[in-house]
Amino acid sequence: MTPSEKNVISSPEEAVEANAAGEPGEPEPAAQTMPTPEARPSSRHGETLVQSLLSIMVIVLFVITFIVQAFQIPSGSMEKTLLIGDYLLVDKLHFGQGGFSSWFLPYRPIQRGDIIVFHYPVDPTQHFVKRVIGVPGDHILLREKTVFVNDVAQEENYAIRAPGDHDFYRDNFPSARDASGQVDWRWRSTLHNYLQDGELVVPQDGYFVMGDNRDRSLDSRYWGFVPRANVEGRPLVIYLSVREGQDETAGGGDDKLLGSGHLLTHVWQFARWKRMFHLVR
């Protein structure tokens, strides 16, 4: 064979023979690493979904713990501001007591006229909602249902009173006469410590609160002051409202707030649409 013919390889068998004989053939291809199979699309989507759900749960828990909480109004003690069957979102930041984040969060002190949600001092497991009438240092007096704060009669266009309904203790507070038997015994035994010239003096770190429905509210007149530490927040907005008698969980007859975990039936039929997303003032 001529030199030019020796390098012509026409088949794999000839290449093997040529290599065996010491003749150069085509170089063998380098070994290649097999690519790792990619994860299945369904598996990736499942992981993404789980991560998204966990993120949502963390956000919801953070919001419920630190920002807002939902409650239901079960009694008429705050009418006409809040009605039986109203569902509230409570702002837990507004009355925060400062600290590390106070420079960017909307904290401010509690003021007269504010509506607050708080742990009931007699039973802290329950939540109540009332309006602040007196702040620390204020002198409180009721005469014939008229509220005086620091000797000034208050114009309370939000309050309602039942005409012809008279109770001396309730309408002329503070008073030693309690014909209703509804005054907490611990409050009755310590009430005299806060009296000055016949007026009630609100202590430091405490608040005197009353319901807007003055003749149907068990409030500070009956169980005393709300400690600052008991304040949970302020009602921000009514996100749902159901006509009285249509929500089986409402109408319990007392002032304690209910959690919003109760399911409503026929909500579209019985909802009070005009109260939806109504800001509480």
Sine and cosine of phi, psi and omega as CSV:
sin_phi,cos_phi,sin_psi,cos_psi,sin_omega,cos_omega
0.00,0.00,0.55,-0.84,0.04,-1.00
-0.98,0.22,0.35,-0.94,0.01,-1.00
-0.83,0.56,-0.55,0.83,-0.03,-1.00
-0.95,0.31,-0.49,0.87,-0.03,-1.00
-0.97,0.24,-0.48,0.88,-0.08,-1.00
-0.89,0.46,-0.45,0.89,-0.09,-1.00
-1.00,-0.08,0.08,1.00,-0.01,-1.00
-1.00,-0.02,0.90,-0.44,-0.03,-1.00
-0.93,-0.38,0.88,-0.47,-0.10,-1.00
-0.98,-0.21,-0.22,0.98,-0.03,-1.00
-0.44,-0.90,0.33,-0.95,0.05,-1.00
-0.86,0.51,-0.58,0.82,-0.02,-1.00
-0.90,0.43,-0.62,0.79,0.02,-1.00
-0.92,0.39,-0.56,0.83,0.02,-1.00
-0.91,0.41,-0.66,0.75,0.03,-1.00
-0.90,0.44,-0.70,0.71,0.01,-1.00
-0.90,0.44,-0.65,0.76,0.01,-1.00
-0.90,0.44,-0.67,0.74,0.02,-1.00
-0.91,0.41,-0.63,0.77,0.00,-1.00
-0.91,0.42,-0.55,0.84,0.00,-1.00
-0.99,0.10,0.03,1.00,0.00,-1.00
1.00,0.07,0.18,0.98,0.02,-1.00
-1.00,-0.05,0.65,-0.76,-0.02,-1.00
-0.93,0.37,0.69,-0.72,0.10,-0.99
-0.83,-0.55,-0.28,-0.96,0.04,-1.00
-0.91,0.41,0.71,-0.71,0.03,-1.00
-0.91,0.41,0.62,-0.79,0.02,-1.00
-0.95,0.32,0.64,-0.77,0.00,-1.00
-0.91,0.40,0.57,-0.82,0.01,-1.00
-0.93,0.36,0.55,-0.83,0.02,-1.00
-0.91,0.42,0.69,-0.73,-0.03,-1.00
-0.92,-0.40,0.65,-0.76,0.04,-1.00
-0.98,0.21,0.76,-0.65,0.00,-1.00
-0.94,0.35,0.73,-0.68,0.00,-1.00
-0.91,0.41,0.61,-0.80,0.04,-1.00
-0.94,0.33,0.76,-0.65,0.01,-1.00
-0.87,0.49,0.70,-0.72,0.04,-1.00
-0.95,0.31,0.43,-0.90,0.03,-1.00
-0.88,0.47,0.55,-0.84,0.02,-1.00
-0.90,0.45,0.62,-0.78,0.01,-1.00
-0.82,0.57,-0.64,0.77,-0.02,-1.00
-0.90,0.43,-0.59,0.81,0.02,-1.00
-0.92,0.40,-0.67,0.74,0.01,-1.00
-0.90,0.43,-0.65,0.76,0.00,-1.00
-0.91,0.42,-0.62,0.78,0.03,-1.00
-0.90,0.44,-0.68,0.74,0.02,-1.00
-0.90,0.43,-0.66,0.75,0.02,-1.00
-0.89,0.46,-0.66,0.75,0.01,-1.00
-0.90,0.44,-0.70,0.72,0.01,-1.00
-0.88,0.47,-0.69,0.73,0.01,-1.00
-0.89,0.45,-0.63,0.78,0.01,-1.00
-0.91,0.41,-0.68,0.74,0.02,-1.00
-0.90,0.44,-0.66,0.75,0.03,-1.00
-0.90,0.44,-0.64,0.77,0.03,-1.00
-0.89,0.46,-0.68,0.73,0.01,-1.00
-0.90,0.44,-0.67,0.75,0.01,-1.00
-0.88,0.47,-0.66,0.75,0.02,-1.00
-0.89,0.45,-0.68,0.73,0.00,-1.00
-0.91,0.42,-0.70,0.71,0.00,-1.00
-0.88,0.47,-0.70,0.71,0.02,-1.00
-0.89,0.46,-0.63,0.77,0.03,-1.00
-0.90,0.44,-0.71,0.71,-0.02,-1.00
-0.89,0.46,-0.72,0.69,-0.02,-1.00
-0.90,0.43,-0.62,0.79,-0.07,-1.00
-0.97,0.25,-0.64,0.77,-0.19,-0.98
-0.88,-0.47,-0.33,0.95,-0.18,-0.98
-0.91,-0.42,-0.88,0.47,-0.03,-1.00
-0.72,-0.70,0.38,-0.93,0.09,-1.00
-0.57,-0.82,0.55,-0.83,-0.07,-1.00
-0.98,-0.20,0.65,-0.76,0.03,-1.00
-0.64,-0.77,0.33,-0.94,0.07,-1.00
-0.88,-0.47,0.64,-0.77,0.04,-1.00
-1.00,0.06,0.89,-0.46,-0.05,-1.00
-0.98,-0.20,-0.16,0.99,-0.09,-1.00
-0.70,-0.72,0.19,-0.98,-0.04,-1.00
-0.99,-0.10,0.34,0.94,-0.09,-1.00
-0.93,0.36,-0.31,0.95,0.00,-1.00
-0.93,-0.36,0.23,0.97,0.09,-1.00
-0.89,0.45,0.58,-0.81,0.13,0.99
-1.00,-0.09,0.07,1.00,-0.01,-1.00
-0.93,0.36,-0.75,0.66,0.02,-1.00
-0.82,-0.57,0.72,-0.69,-0.07,-1.00
-0.94,-0.35,0.40,-0.92,0.11,-0.99
-0.85,0.52,0.76,-0.65,-0.02,-1.00
0.99,-0.13,-0.07,1.00,0.11,-0.99
-0.97,0.25,0.64,-0.77,0.09,-1.00
-0.91,-0.41,0.81,-0.59,-0.17,-0.99
-0.92,-0.39,0.52,-0.86,0.31,-0.95
-0.97,-0.24,0.81,-0.58,-0.07,-1.00
-0.98,-0.21,0.83,-0.55,0.04,-1.00
-0.98,0.22,0.91,-0.42,-0.06,-1.00
-1.00,-0.09,-0.01,1.00,-0.02,-1.00
-0.99,-0.13,-0.49,0.87,-0.21,-0.98
-0.84,0.55,-0.65,0.76,-0.04,-1.00
-0.96,-0.27,0.45,0.89,0.05,-1.00
-0.85,0.52,0.40,-0.92,-0.11,-0.99
-0.99,-0.16,0.44,0.90,0.08,-1.00
1.00,0.09,-0.44,-0.90,-0.04,-1.00
0.95,-0.33,-0.41,-0.91,-0.12,-0.99
-0.84,0.54,-0.64,0.77,-0.11,-0.99
-0.99,-0.11,0.17,0.99,-0.12,-0.99
-0.92,0.40,-0.34,0.94,-0.05,-1.00
-0.97,0.26,-0.31,0.95,0.04,-1.00
-0.83,-0.56,-0.11,0.99,0.05,-1.00
-0.99,-0.11,0.48,-0.88,-0.16,-0.99
-0.99,0.14,0.83,0.56,0.02,-1.00
-0.96,0.26,0.57,-0.82,0.18,-0.98
-0.38,-0.92,0.38,-0.92,-0.01,-1.00
-0.92,0.39,0.41,-0.91,0.10,-1.00
-0.95,0.30,0.71,-0.71,-0.06,-1.00
-0.84,-0.55,0.30,-0.95,0.10,-0.99
-0.85,0.52,0.65,-0.76,0.01,-1.00
1.00,-0.04,-0.24,0.97,0.05,-1.00
-0.94,0.35,0.60,-0.80,0.16,-0.99
-1.00,-0.08,0.76,-0.65,-0.05,-1.00
-0.79,-0.62,0.50,-0.86,0.18,-0.98
-0.96,-0.27,0.73,-0.68,-0.12,-0.99
-0.52,-0.85,0.31,-0.95,0.13,-0.99
-0.97,0.25,0.82,-0.57,-0.01,-1.00
-0.86,0.51,0.86,-0.51,-0.08,-1.00
-0.85,0.52,-0.53,0.85,0.00,-1.00
-0.96,0.29,-0.57,0.82,0.02,-1.00
-0.60,-0.80,1.00,-0.03,-0.11,-0.99
-0.89,0.46,-0.18,0.98,0.05,-1.00
-0.96,0.27,-0.25,0.97,0.00,-1.00
-0.98,-0.22,0.49,-0.87,0.07,-1.00
-0.94,-0.33,0.67,-0.74,0.09,-1.00
-0.87,-0.50,0.34,-0.94,0.13,-0.99
-0.76,-0.65,0.80,-0.61,-0.02,-1.00
-0.53,-0.85,0.09,-1.00,0.04,-1.00
-0.97,-0.25,0.66,-0.75,0.00,-1.00
-0.97,0.25,0.83,-0.55,0.03,-1.00
-0.97,-0.25,-0.60,0.80,-0.02,-1.00
-0.72,-0.70,0.70,-0.72,0.06,-1.00
-0.96,-0.27,0.17,-0.98,-0.05,-1.00
-0.76,0.65,0.77,-0.63,0.01,-1.00
1.00,-0.08,-0.24,0.97,-0.01,-1.00
-0.95,0.30,0.50,-0.87,0.10,-1.00
-0.96,-0.26,0.83,-0.56,-0.12,-0.99
-0.91,-0.41,0.67,-0.74,0.04,-1.00
-0.45,-0.89,0.69,-0.72,0.12,-0.99
-0.90,-0.44,0.74,-0.68,0.08,-1.00
-0.71,-0.70,0.89,-0.45,-0.03,-1.00
0.77,0.64,0.73,0.68,0.08,-1.00
0.97,0.24,-0.09,1.00,0.06,-1.00
-1.00,0.03,0.76,-0.65,-0.02,-1.00
-1.00,-0.03,0.77,-0.64,0.10,-1.00
-0.92,-0.40,0.77,-0.64,0.09,-1.00
-0.86,-0.51,0.89,-0.45,-0.05,-1.00
0.81,0.58,0.70,0.71,0.06,-1.00
0.94,0.34,0.20,0.98,0.01,-1.00
-0.92,-0.39,0.83,-0.55,0.05,-1.00
-0.92,0.39,0.72,-0.70,-0.08,-1.00
-1.00,-0.05,0.72,-0.69,0.11,-0.99
-1.00,-0.02,0.96,-0.27,-0.12,-0.99
-0.90,-0.44,1.00,0.07,-0.03,-1.00
-0.95,0.31,-0.20,0.98,0.03,-1.00
-1.00,0.06,-0.27,0.96,-0.09,-1.00
-1.00,0.05,0.56,-0.83,0.10,-0.99
-0.83,-0.56,0.56,-0.83,-0.03,-1.00
-0.69,-0.72,0.60,-0.80,-0.02,-1.00
-1.00,0.09,0.90,-0.44,0.02,-1.00
-0.91,0.41,0.66,-0.75,0.01,-1.00
0.99,0.13,-0.07,1.00,0.02,-1.00
-0.98,-0.18,0.94,-0.35,-0.08,-1.00
-0.85,-0.53,0.70,-0.72,0.11,-0.99
-0.61,-0.79,0.87,-0.49,-0.15,-0.99
-0.88,0.47,-0.72,0.70,-0.02,-1.00
-0.89,0.45,-0.74,0.68,-0.05,-1.00
-0.91,0.40,-0.66,0.75,-0.14,-0.99
-1.00,-0.03,-0.19,0.98,-0.03,-1.00
-0.73,-0.69,0.87,0.50,-0.07,-1.00
-1.00,0.00,0.61,-0.79,-0.05,1.00
-0.98,0.19,0.53,-0.85,-0.03,-1.00
-0.52,-0.85,0.49,-0.87,0.03,-1.00
-1.00,0.06,-0.15,0.99,-0.06,-1.00
-1.00,-0.09,0.90,-0.44,0.05,-1.00
-0.79,-0.62,0.98,-0.21,-0.01,-1.00
-1.00,0.00,-0.19,0.98,-0.08,-1.00
-1.00,0.08,-0.44,0.90,-0.06,-1.00
0.96,0.29,0.28,0.96,-0.06,-1.00
-0.99,-0.15,-0.05,1.00,-0.03,-1.00
-0.97,0.23,0.76,-0.65,0.03,-1.00
-0.89,0.46,0.71,-0.70,-0.11,-0.99
-0.90,0.43,-0.54,0.84,0.02,-1.00
-0.93,0.37,-0.61,0.80,0.04,-1.00
-0.93,0.37,-0.67,0.74,0.01,-1.00
-0.87,0.48,-0.61,0.79,-0.06,-1.00
-0.97,0.24,-0.31,0.95,-0.02,-1.00
-0.92,-0.38,-0.11,0.99,-0.08,-1.00
-0.82,0.57,-0.63,0.77,-0.07,-1.00
-0.89,0.46,-0.38,0.93,0.00,-1.00
-0.93,0.36,-0.29,0.96,-0.07,-1.00
-0.94,-0.35,0.20,0.98,-0.02,-1.00
-1.00,-0.09,0.64,-0.77,0.07,-1.00
-0.56,-0.83,0.91,-0.41,-0.04,-1.00
0.81,0.58,0.65,0.76,0.05,-1.00
0.98,0.19,0.04,1.00,0.03,-1.00
-0.94,-0.35,0.45,-0.89,0.04,-1.00
-1.00,0.01,0.79,-0.61,0.00,-1.00
-0.97,-0.24,0.84,-0.55,-0.03,-1.00
-0.97,0.26,0.80,-0.60,-0.04,-1.00
-0.97,0.24,0.20,-0.98,0.10,-1.00
-0.89,0.45,0.62,-0.79,0.03,-1.00
0.91,0.41,0.46,0.89,0.05,-1.00
-0.66,-0.76,0.30,-0.95,-0.02,-1.00
-0.65,-0.76,0.63,-0.78,0.07,-1.00
-0.99,-0.16,0.84,-0.54,-0.10,-1.00
-0.82,-0.57,0.45,-0.89,0.06,-1.00
-0.60,-0.80,0.41,-0.91,0.12,-0.99
-0.99,0.15,0.48,-0.88,0.02,-1.00
-0.93,0.37,-0.47,0.88,0.09,-1.00
-1.00,0.04,0.99,0.15,-0.27,-0.96
-0.85,0.53,-0.55,0.84,-0.06,-1.00
-1.00,-0.01,0.00,1.00,-0.04,-1.00
-0.75,-0.66,0.53,0.85,-0.07,-1.00
-0.78,-0.62,0.82,-0.57,0.18,-0.98
-1.00,0.01,0.96,-0.27,-0.15,-0.99
-0.73,-0.69,-0.45,-0.89,-0.08,-1.00
-0.86,0.51,-0.37,0.93,0.07,-1.00
-0.89,0.45,-0.46,0.89,-0.13,-0.99
-0.96,-0.28,-0.37,0.93,-0.03,-1.00
-0.66,-0.75,0.01,1.00,0.16,-0.99
0.97,-0.25,-0.33,-0.94,-0.13,-0.99
-0.99,0.12,0.39,-0.92,0.13,-0.99
-0.99,-0.12,0.91,-0.42,0.07,-1.00
-0.90,0.44,0.54,-0.84,0.00,-1.00
-0.83,0.55,-0.60,0.80,-0.04,-1.00
-0.91,0.41,-0.33,0.94,-0.03,-1.00
-0.99,0.11,-0.22,0.97,-0.08,-1.00
-0.96,0.29,0.83,-0.56,-0.02,-1.00
-1.00,-0.06,-0.59,0.81,-0.02,-1.00
0.25,-0.97,-0.36,-0.93,0.01,-1.00
-0.77,-0.64,0.59,-0.80,0.09,-1.00
-0.89,0.46,0.76,-0.65,-0.07,-1.00
-0.98,-0.19,-0.77,0.64,-0.10,-1.00
-0.47,-0.88,0.54,-0.84,0.15,-0.99
-1.00,0.01,0.94,-0.33,-0.05,-1.00
-1.00,-0.05,-0.22,0.97,0.05,-1.00
-0.39,-0.92,0.57,-0.82,0.05,-1.00
-0.57,-0.82,0.78,-0.63,-0.03,-1.00
-0.86,-0.51,0.70,-0.72,-0.04,-1.00
-0.84,0.55,0.62,-0.78,-0.04,-1.00
-0.83,0.56,0.71,-0.71,0.01,-1.00
1.00,-0.08,-0.24,0.97,-0.01,-1.00
-1.00,-0.09,-0.35,0.94,0.05,-1.00
-0.99,-0.17,0.92,-0.39,-0.09,-1.00
-0.91,0.41,-0.32,0.95,-0.02,-1.00
-0.99,0.10,-0.19,0.98,-0.07,-1.00
-1.00,-0.09,0.08,-1.00,0.09,-1.00
0.97,0.26,0.55,0.83,-0.01,-1.00
-0.95,0.30,-0.27,0.96,0.08,-1.00
1.00,-0.06,-0.13,0.99,0.05,-1.00
-0.90,-0.44,-0.03,-1.00,-0.13,-0.99
-1.00,-0.07,-0.09,1.00,-0.10,-1.00
-0.94,0.33,0.63,-0.77,0.04,-1.00
-0.98,0.19,0.46,-0.89,0.04,-1.00
-0.94,-0.34,0.51,-0.86,0.12,-0.99
-0.92,0.40,0.31,-0.95,-0.10,-1.00
-1.00,-0.07,0.27,0.96,-0.04,-1.00
-0.98,0.20,-0.03,1.00,-0.01,-1.00
-0.97,0.24,0.68,-0.73,0.02,-1.00
-1.00,0.09,0.67,-0.75,0.03,-1.00
-0.97,-0.24,0.58,-0.82,0.06,-1.00
-0.94,-0.35,0.59,-0.81,0.03,-1.00
0.83,0.55,0.65,0.76,-0.09,-1.00
-0.88,0.47,-0.58,0.82,-0.04,-1.00
-0.92,0.38,-0.47,0.88,-0.04,-1.00
-0.99,0.16,-0.58,0.81,-0.15,-0.99
-0.96,-0.29,0.04,1.00,-0.05,-1.00
-0.93,0.38,0.57,-0.82,0.15,-0.99
-0.99,-0.10,1.00,-0.06,-0.18,-0.98
-0.90,0.43,-0.54,0.84,-0.04,-1.00
-0.92,0.40,-0.33,0.94,-0.01,-1.00
-1.00,-0.06,-0.11,0.99,-0.02,-1.00
-0.90,0.44,0.73,-0.68,0.05,-1.00
0.85,0.53,0.53,0.85,0.05,-1.00
-1.00,0.07,0.82,-0.58,0.02,-1.00
-0.94,0.34,0.66,-0.75,-0.04,-1.00
-1.00,0.00,0.79,-0.61,-0.01,-1.00
-0.72,-0.69,0.00,0.00,0.00,0.00
